[in-house]
Amino acid sequence: MKAKHSISLIGALILLFCTGFALGQEAAKKQLFVIHEDIVKPSKVAQYEKAAKNLVSKLNEFGISGVNYAAAATNDFHYLYVTPVENMAELDKNTFAELESKVGKEGMKELWKGFDGCYDVHKNYMITLSHELSYNPENNQMTDEDQPYRRWQYFHIKPEKEEAAMEIAKKWKALYEKKNIQVGYRVYIGGLGAEMPLLGTVQWGKDAADFNAKNAEAIEMLGEEGTQLWEKTLAITRKYETKEGGMRYDLAYTPKQPLAEK
């Protein structure tokens, strides 16, 4: 994590990834994230996770306030670190400057050294969460820690079909609402550093078995309308990818809130 600086569209994330998709008043309904992704060598997973946990330990030890990231991992050893940001200007910040002031330059070198040799590829990109396009029934909350399983789907849209993709995404949400589907999903839009145009979805569950059972029920409820909408989705998609994995709460860091004064 070295930070140099299914037939339904909704079977899935993106702990994911602004093009012409989001304009004007839509911006108020969207949330921006930066993703750091490490593609870890299978033989180096143990070393990598040890280094990642060591970093979290140091952040906790010094109560660093300027760092905040969720963590997830896919079954093919892609580790994702998700940080909410207000705007692109925040990309210029040295996120770990506060920690370096505590442990010193040599101390930081030692922390980063733990990741050496663990991966040949890592990347950063931005995604935008669209609340307007996402579907989240009240009894199915993504933030519940007893729902760590994730399925991500990536729809690489044909360049000339961006507008159509947005309309289809709205139709998916309307269909889920009409059928009162109890499986939620979030929709993300690809931004700077992502392979665009991109729409991503993320779904969640207690584990793979729990998710698959609920998703199978949802597909049945969507019926022929879901089948037809899926076909329309594929017609505007040039490449489709899906991944499974889960949240890694042990690799994430959130600053502790200061105790309220008595």
Residue pairs with C-beta under 8 A, 6 or more apart in sequence:
1 36
1 38
1 51
1 52
1 55
1 79
1 81
1 115
1 122
1 251
2 38
2 112
2 115
2 122
3 36
3 81
3 95
3 96
5 91
5 94
5 95
6 12
6 153
6 215
6 219
6 242
7 219
7 222
7 226
7 227
7 230
8 172
8 215
8 218
8 219
8 222
8 226
8 230
9 153
9 155
9 168
9 169
9 172
9 201
9 229
9 230
9 233
10 135
10 153
10 172
10 176
10 183
10 185
10 187
10 201
10 203
11 151
11 153
11 201
11 203
11 215
11 242
12 151
12 152
12 153
12 185
12 200
12 201
12 202
12 203
12 242
13 72
13 150
13 151
13 152
13 153
13 186
13 188
13 200
13 201
13 202
13 203
13 243
14 127
14 152
14 153
14 154
14 188
14 200
14 201
14 202
15 35
15 70
15 72
15 80
15 82
15 150
15 152
15 202
15 247
16 35
16 127
16 152
16 154
16 188
16 190
16 198
16 200
16 201
16 202
17 35
17 125
17 126
17 127
17 154
17 188
17 189
17 190
17 191
17 194
17 198
17 200
18 30
18 32
18 126
18 128
18 189
18 191
19 162
19 189
19 190
19 191
19 196
19 197
20 162
21 128
21 130
21 162
21 165
21 166
21 189
21 197
21 199
22 30
22 128
22 130
22 189
26 130
26 132
29 130
29 131
29 132
30 128
30 129
30 130
30 131
30 132
30 189
31 84
31 128
31 129
31 131
32 84
32 85
32 86
32 87
32 88
32 126
32 127
32 128
32 129
32 191
33 82
33 83
33 84
33 85
33 126
33 127
33 128
33 129
33 188
34 82
34 83
34 85
34 90
34 91
34 124
34 125
34 126
35 80
35 81
35 82
35 83
35 124
35 125
35 126
35 127
36 69
36 80
36 81
36 83
36 122
36 123
36 124
37 78
37 79
37 80
37 81
37 122
37 123
37 124
37 125
38 48
38 78
38 79
38 81
38 115
38 118
38 119
38 121
38 122
39 77
39 78
39 119
39 120
39 121
39 122
40 48
40 77
40 78
40 79
40 118
40 119
41 77
41 117
41 118
41 119
41 120
42 77
44 117
44 118
44 119
45 77
47 114
47 117
47 118
48 79
48 115
48 118
48 119
49 251
50 114
51 111
51 114
51 115
51 118
52 71
52 79
52 115
52 251
53 250
53 251
54 111
54 114
55 111
55 114
55 253
56 250
56 251
56 252
56 253
58 99
58 102
58 103
58 111
59 67
59 99
59 253
60 253
60 256
62 98
62 99
62 102
62 103
63 255
63 256
64 98
64 99
64 102
64 253
64 255
65 98
65 255
66 93
66 95
66 97
66 98
67 95
67 96
67 98
67 99
67 253
67 255
68 83
68 84
68 253
68 254
68 255
69 81
69 82
69 83
69 252
69 253
70 81
70 82
70 83
70 247
70 252
71 79
71 80
71 81
71 82
71 247
71 248
71 249
71 250
71 251
71 252
72 79
72 80
72 82
72 150
72 245
72 246
72 247
72 248
73 79
73 80
73 245
73 246
73 248
73 251
74 80
74 152
74 243
74 244
74 245
75 243
75 244
75 245
76 243
78 243
78 245
79 248
79 251
81 251
81 252
83 95
85 91
85 126
88 126
88 192
94 100
96 108
99 108
100 107
100 108
103 111
123 193
124 193
125 190
125 191
125 192
125 193
125 194
126 191
126 192
126 193
126 194
127 188
127 189
127 190
127 191
127 194
127 200
128 188
128 189
128 191
129 186
129 187
129 188
130 169
130 187
130 188
130 189
133 166
133 169
133 170
133 173
133 187
134 173
134 184
134 185
134 186
134 187
135 172
135 173
135 176
135 177
135 181
135 184
135 185
136 142
136 184
136 185
136 186
137 180
137 181
137 182
137 183
137 184
139 182
140 182
140 183
140 184
141 147
141 184
142 184
142 186
142 202
142 204
145 247
145 249
146 206
147 204
147 205
147 206
148 204
148 206
148 207
148 246
148 247
148 249
149 204
149 205
149 206
149 207
149 208
149 210
149 211
149 244
149 246
150 202
150 203
150 204
150 244
150 245
150 246
150 247
151 202
151 203
151 204
151 211
151 242
151 243
151 244
152 200
152 201
152 202
152 242
152 243
152 244
152 245
153 200
153 201
153 202
153 240
153 241
153 242
154 198
154 199
154 200
154 239
154 240
154 241
154 242
154 243
155 165
155 198
155 199
155 200
155 201
155 233
155 237
155 240
156 195
156 197
156 198
156 237
156 238
156 239
156 240
156 241
157 165
157 197
157 198
157 199
157 236
157 237
157 238
158 197
158 236
158 237
158 238
159 197
161 197
161 236
162 197
164 236
165 197
165 199
165 236
168 229
168 232
168 233
168 236
169 187
169 199
171 229
172 229
172 233
175 222
175 225
175 226
175 229
176 185
176 218
176 222
179 221
179 222
181 218
181 221
181 222
182 214
182 218
183 203
183 214
183 215
183 217
183 218
184 203
184 204
185 201
185 202
185 203
186 201
186 202
187 199
187 200
187 201
188 199
188 200
188 201
188 202
189 198
189 199
189 200
190 196
190 197
190 198
190 199
190 200
203 211
203 215
204 211
205 211
205 212
205 214
208 244
219 226
222 229
234 240
